[in-house]
Amino acid sequence: MDDTSKTLVIVEDDLTFARTLARSFERRGYRVSTAHGSAELTALLEVERPDYAVVDLKLGTESGLGCVRLLKERHPDTRIVVLTGYASIATAVEAIKLGAMNYLPKPANTDEIEAAFGRTAGDTEAPITRQATSIKTWEWERINETLAETGFNISETARRLGMHRRTLARKLEKRPVK
C-alpha cells in the first residue's frame, strides 16, 4: 500500500483536536475523514472504507466502543486505535475485545498513534512490574468501568456507585477526561 492510498477516519467529538490530528495525518500522506459520533460514522462508512481509524472512547454522551464495533462489523480489516482520557483496564479490555488494535491514553501524538497502527502482535517481552495500586486509582478505574457500562450516563453511573451525582461530577472534574 503506498502512502497515497492510506485512508483514515478520526472519530472524535473535540472538533479542534480532530482537526489538528487530521492535518497531522494528512501531512503524512493519509486521506482523512472525520466523524463526531456514531451517526456520522455510520453515514461515512456508506462511502468510505478506511484502512485505519482513531476512535475517542468518550464521544459526548455516547461511548466510542460502539464505533469500534461498527467499524469492525463493516470493515474487519480496519486497524483501530482507541484514544482516551478515560484510561482504565476495563475499557482497554473491552476495546481490544471489540477489535481495536491498541488503546492509548490522551494525550497521544501522531507518532504514537501511527506506531500503534503498526503493532499487530503482542509483545511477550513486555516488562511485568509490581506496582501498588492506590485506593484512588481503584476508585477511578471503577468509576470508568461503570461509566462505560452505562454509556457514559453520569446519573446512572452515580446511582450504580451509590454516590450523589454532584459528588461524581466533582470527581470527574478533578481528573479531566478529554
C-alpha positions in Angstrom: 0.0 0.0 0.0 1.6 3.3 -1.0 1.2 6.5 1.1 -1.5 8.0 -1.2 -3.8 5.0 -0.7 -3.8 5.1 3.2 -7.3 6.2 4.4 -8.0 7.2 7.9 -11.2 8.0 9.8 -11.0 10.0 13.0 -14.0 9.6 15.3 -13.6 12.5 17.8 -16.1 14.9 19.4 -13.5 17.6 20.2 -13.5 19.4 16.9 -10.2 21.3 17.5 -8.4 18.1 18.4 -9.9 16.2 15.4 -8.9 19.0 13.0 -5.3 19.1 14.4 -5.0 15.3 14.2 -6.4 15.2 10.7 -3.9 17.8 9.5 -1.0 16.0 11.0 -2.0 12.7 9.4 -2.7 14.4 6.0 0.9 15.7 6.1 2.0 12.1 6.4 0.1 11.1 3.3 -3.2 9.9 4.7 -6.5 10.7 3.2 -8.5 11.7 6.3 -12.2 11.8 7.1 -13.7 12.8 10.4 -16.9 11.8 12.2 -18.0 13.3 15.5 -20.2 10.4 16.7 -21.7 7.0 15.7 -24.4 8.6 13.4 -21.8 10.4 11.4 -19.6 7.4 11.3 -22.4 5.2 10.0 -23.1 7.6 7.2 -19.3 7.9 6.4 -18.9 4.1 6.2 -21.5 4.0 3.4 -19.0 5.8 1.1 -15.6 5.2 2.8 -13.6 2.0 3.5 -10.9 3.2 6.0 -7.6 1.4 6.3 -7.1 3.0 9.7 -9.3 4.5 12.4 -8.7 6.6 15.5 -11.7 6.5 17.9 -12.1 8.5 21.0 -13.6 6.5 23.9 -16.0 9.2 25.1 -18.0 10.9 22.3 -20.1 13.4 24.2 -22.7 11.3 25.9 -22.0 8.1 23.9 -19.3 5.5 24.1 -16.7 5.2 21.3 -16.8 1.4 21.9 -19.9 1.3 19.7 -17.9 2.9 16.9 -15.2 0.3 17.3 -17.8 -2.4 16.9 -19.4 -0.7 13.9 -16.0 -0.3 12.2 -15.1 -4.0 12.7 -18.6 -5.2 11.5 -18.4 -3.1 8.3 -14.7 -3.3 7.6 -13.0 -6.1 9.5 -9.5 -5.2 8.2 -9.6 -1.6 9.5 -6.8 -1.1 12.1 -8.3 0.8 15.0 -6.6 2.7 17.8 -8.8 3.9 20.7 -7.7 7.2 22.4 -9.0 8.2 25.7 -8.7 10.5 28.7 -10.8 7.7 30.5 -8.0 5.2 30.6 -8.9 2.2 32.6 -8.2 -1.5 32.5 -11.9 -2.3 31.9 -12.3 -0.1 28.9 -9.0 -1.2 27.4 -10.1 -4.8 27.6 -13.4 -4.1 26.0 -11.8 -2.0 23.2 -9.5 -4.9 22.4 -12.3 -7.5 22.5 -14.3 -5.4 20.1 -11.5 -5.2 17.6 -9.2 -2.3 18.4 -5.5 -3.0 17.9 -4.4 -0.6 20.6 -5.6 1.7 23.3 -3.7 4.9 24.1 -4.3 7.4 26.9 -4.5 11.0 25.9 -2.5 13.0 25.1 -1.1 10.9 22.3 0.7 12.4 19.3 0.6 11.3 15.7 3.9 9.4 16.1 2.5 7.3 18.9 -0.8 6.6 17.1 1.0 5.7 13.8 3.3 3.4 15.8 0.2 1.8 17.4 -1.2 1.0 14.0 2.0 -0.9 13.2 1.9 -3.0 16.3 0.0 -6.0 15.1 1.2 -8.6 17.6 1.6 -8.7 21.4 5.0 -8.4 23.0 5.9 -11.4 25.1 8.9 -9.4 26.4 6.8 -6.6 27.8 8.1 -5.9 31.3 6.0 -7.2 34.2 6.3 -4.8 37.0 4.9 -4.9 40.5 3.2 -1.6 41.2 1.0 -1.0 44.2 -2.4 0.3 43.1 -3.7 3.1 45.3 -7.3 3.4 46.6 -7.7 6.5 44.4 -6.6 4.5 41.3 -9.0 1.7 42.1 -11.8 4.2 42.6 -11.0 5.9 39.3 -11.0 2.6 37.4 -14.3 1.5 39.0 -15.8 4.9 38.0 -14.6 4.5 34.5 -15.8 0.9 34.2 -19.2 1.9 35.4 -19.2 4.9 33.0 -18.5 2.6 30.1 -21.2 0.2 31.3 -23.8 3.0 31.3 -22.8 4.5 28.0 -21.3 7.5 29.9 -24.5 8.4 31.6 -23.4 10.4 34.7 -26.7 10.0 36.6 -26.9 6.2 36.1 -23.2 5.8 37.0 -23.7 7.7 40.2 -26.7 5.6 41.1 -24.9 2.4 40.4 -21.9 3.5 42.5 -24.2 4.7 45.3 -23.0 8.3 45.3 -24.6 11.6 44.7 -24.5 12.8 41.1 -22.7 16.1 42.1 -20.1 14.1 44.0 -19.4 12.1 40.9 -19.3 15.2 38.8 -16.8 16.8 41.1 -14.6 13.7 41.0 -14.7 13.8 37.1 -13.8 17.5 37.1 -10.7 16.8 39.2 -9.4 14.4 36.5 -10.1 16.0 33.1 -11.3 13.3 30.7 -10.6 14.8 27.3 
